[in-house]
Amino acid sequence: MFFKPKEHEPSHVHALYGEYIGVFDLNTLEMTDGDLPKKAQSLVKEWLQINSSKLQKMWDTQKIEKLPPLE
């Protein structure tokens, strides 16, 4: 996760999968933009559910910490 200067609301993350990308809203966990395949979307949503509170805290404070991958 990284922050671009003047990043915009709503809070979101960008997920990369090969040449595909998806933008996921941290409040709804839904993909709002991109072309990620359904299987990749499913994995990202699972990871977001597990880490949603930590991700929102990082968004709010802009202090990044490493989060574990799915097991």
C-alpha positions, 0 to 999 in steps of 0.5 A: 500500500502506498499513498500518492500526493493528494490521494482522494477520498473515499479511502481505497486500495489498488490491487495489482494482479499481473497486467490487471488492476483493481481499485477497492473501496475500504468502506464497502470492500467492493471494486470500484474500478479496474479489470481484475478477474473474478477469482482475484477480486475474491482473494482481494476482498477476503484479504480486505475483510481480514485487514480492513481496520488496519488498512483504514488506520493506515489511510487515516494516519498515513503510517504504513505497516506490513500486513501478512498475505492470505494463508 
